[in-house]
Amino acid sequence: METRPLEAAEPFGVRIRRLRKRLGISPAELAARAGIPPSDLLRVERGEQRLGLDSLARLLAILGAPEGPRQGTATPGRPPRRVR
């Protein structure tokens, strides 16, 4: 199986869909496991909707995705860097 590094420019929804497909999980199954409506998950994958932090954390845990920088890791006195 070919693995591809996560690209900073890759839209969030595309990344979620790719991880879901890699695990062989249907949108309905992933939504049920994450506790969100399937229609919401599909809108997230299309970039039409954002998730709340709780739903996002559950989704990332299920997909085994890295959560990104943790709170408190920014340099004091400086805002976190934005990645484009």
C-alpha positions in Angstrom: 0.0 0.0 0.0 1.4 3.4 -1.0 1.6 6.0 1.7 1.6 9.6 1.0 2.9 12.4 3.3 0.3 14.8 4.5 0.6 18.0 2.6 0.1 21.4 4.3 -1.9 22.6 1.2 -4.2 19.6 1.3 -7.7 20.7 2.3 -8.9 19.3 5.6 -11.9 17.6 4.2 -9.8 15.9 1.5 -7.5 14.7 4.2 -10.4 13.3 6.3 -11.8 11.5 3.3 -8.4 10.0 2.4 -7.8 8.7 5.9 -11.3 7.3 6.1 -10.9 5.5 2.8 -7.4 4.2 3.8 -9.1 2.5 6.8 -11.9 1.1 4.6 -14.6 2.9 6.7 -17.8 4.2 5.0 -19.0 7.7 5.7 -22.0 6.4 7.7 -19.8 4.1 9.9 -17.3 6.9 10.6 -20.0 9.3 11.4 -21.7 6.9 13.8 -18.4 6.1 15.6 -17.7 9.8 15.9 -21.2 10.6 17.1 -22.0 13.1 14.3 -24.7 12.9 11.6 -23.5 11.4 8.3 -24.7 14.4 6.4 -22.4 16.6 8.5 -19.4 14.3 7.8 -20.0 14.5 4.1 -20.2 18.3 4.2 -16.9 18.4 6.2 -15.3 16.2 3.5 -16.5 18.6 0.8 -15.3 21.6 2.7 -18.8 23.0 3.3 -18.9 22.6 7.1 -16.6 22.8 10.1 -16.7 20.6 13.2 -16.7 21.6 16.8 -13.6 20.7 18.8 -15.2 17.7 20.6 -16.4 16.2 17.3 -13.0 16.9 15.7 -11.1 15.2 18.5 -13.3 12.1 18.2 -12.9 12.0 14.4 -9.1 12.3 14.6 -8.9 9.7 17.3 -10.9 7.2 15.1 -8.8 8.0 12.0 -5.5 7.8 14.0 -4.5 11.2 12.6 -2.0 13.4 14.3 -3.7 16.1 16.2 -1.2 18.8 15.4 0.4 21.2 17.8 -0.7 20.9 21.4 -1.9 23.8 23.4 1.0 25.6 25.1 3.6 24.7 22.5 3.8 28.2 21.0 6.7 30.5 21.9 5.6 32.8 24.7 4.8 36.2 23.5 4.4 35.1 19.9 1.3 33.9 18.2 1.4 30.4 16.6 2.7 30.3 13.1 0.1 29.8 10.3 0.9 27.1 7.8 -0.4 27.7 4.3 
